[in-house]
Amino acid sequence: MAKPPRQQTETADHISKLPDDILVAILSLCPYKDAVRTASVSRRWERLVAQLPNLTLLMSLLGHSTPIGTPSERRVQSMARTLRRRCRDGSHAAVKRLQLVYRKDVPMECRYADEFIALANAAKLVLHLQCDCLTAPDDGGDGDCGDEDAGAWSLQLPPATTELEVEPYWYAVRPPHIHGSSVSTLRSLALVGFTVLRQDFLLTGLPSLEHLRIGQCTLPASIDITSGVMPRLKHLDITDVSVMTDGTKAAINVLADELLTLRMSCHLFSKTKAPSKHEMFLLRPRFNFTARFTTYSSFRLRAPRLRVFEWRCCYADEVRVESVGRLTDVAVEIAAGMIPRPFCTESRSVTTQERDKLMTDILQGLMPGLQPRSWKNVKRKCMQRERDDRWLCFEIKSACSAHGQMK
């Protein structure tokens, strides 16, 4: 049999001389399934795969014709064997990040997901939860999922987990009830995805939580984020959180004694257009569970240590800012203009008076924390490539300095 070219042999020899930590770093750049295949090359590679810090396990194989994966117990059992083999002797390298993609409506996958979470005992846990919804808009349907619900479920966190991300694929997947030994040490929590967010998800006592991110969820009613449940909360990010219908009265109350940064934005569900543009007709709503244009019934803020405040494209009937700290960065962006409307309904707009009142209410509440204590420099400003005066914007950085920076 012909010998391999000398150049290839020398290259292989150079790779084999690399230390384990460099080879592990190289393997970490590959998809996990490809890295596992290298275990058949030699015992050394098998040992290296067991040191990979980040694992991604896709239980339902994603297809090209549908975003929902097809369950396969045989494939999932293979993943289980690989993970058990890595963890069986107790001397495996710690898993820093475990990412699971599975279907919440398939009991077999849920059962293995619980096992994988416990086995890996990862510092960071990321869950992508799918649910079969045959009429979802992305599948070519009309977006009507009716009252489908995958049911209540609990998530037991292993001892090492300090960061948790839950990303539901569809509204049929509820946020979980979180429990386990690391609930008291969890520092970061993110719920980002299409799900209905109710107050019970925010009632779990998380005494060490510092970072909370909520995105793309729908509110059926008001929610409270308080120090009584999250006494050490420092950073809060609320992005594209809609209300269930245009008539839903949902307030957001943030009462956090240790909060330092608050960022709120709703570009996805609170988008206006200039009067000169064509009207936005929506024959069918994009999602049954979200209002096309979001206005919270009220927003209340009490954060006596707050330093950073951002409010971008959010709307509320009433804003009450009760206390803030010495603010260093503030950004408020609000636009007037036409709002989306379903077919055969009257056109509605955010008037310049409504926009100006909202800006005034926000800035008057922030005024005690601003230096200089004046907002006469607030100006209308064209945003991005818009050539109209719909936008009213206020921005100040390093506000505790003598002059700051206003736009």
C-alpha angles and dihedrals in degrees: 000000000000117000118241116259113279093239092057092048092051091049091051090048091052091051092049090054093058115107119254096252092057092047090049089051090052093048090049088066091061127079108269094243090056091048091052090054089062088067088081091062098071143328089260091059091048089055091048093052088055088059097056108125097206124055127187117188120185108193099179109051108234115230132205096239098049135027091219114088127230113244117238119177091191091059092045091049089055090055090049092053091050093050094043090051090053093049102035099095096041092232098095121125113267117267107235098184129020118187119188127188112190145139117262091202093059110080093199092058092044090052093052091043090060090050094048092049092052094044097047095045087193125190090225123036122193119185123190105191121197130187129189109253108163095190097050113137093241088058092055095263130123097260095250110136095161113200097330111152129174088209137243117310141178130225117208111203118214120233098262099050114113099154126052130182121182115189113180117198097208143012092258087076113080124206109265132248101246120216139143140099095300098052088097092052101039108127104177130038129177128181106185121161146060105312138121109256115210129179094255091073089059095049097076108110108243105176096177100040113129104162125048124176124182119181142168092358127136125233118216090180142354123309132204125207106192144169089237089073101025106028095170099044109142107161127041126181120184112182129177095341107165135190122244099248137356088261097049113120104213124159129192116216119188112187104165122150096195099039114133104171131032121182121180126176135159108178093142099055102024105053122145131190132214117261089243091062124087114271116264109241117189112194090187130009116257090233130012091219100055133065111235091230118031127215119166114219089231142343121212125187130186111167112141093186098045115141105168126043125179127175114174123175094336123138132199134170089226133016122194118183105184101175141352136172129243099308119221100175129029129171125174123174122177130163134200121212145091118331126211117273136188119247117281094020129112120267117256132191142190101242124218088245091056091046093049093048092052091050091048093050092050096047095044088056092048095045097094089061097045127095119225092039096224136088100189089118093067105125139183109249136183108243124215109325097335116127099199137078098246092115125083112187138178124186131169129170130192086012094176090068120092097261109009121190122284131184 
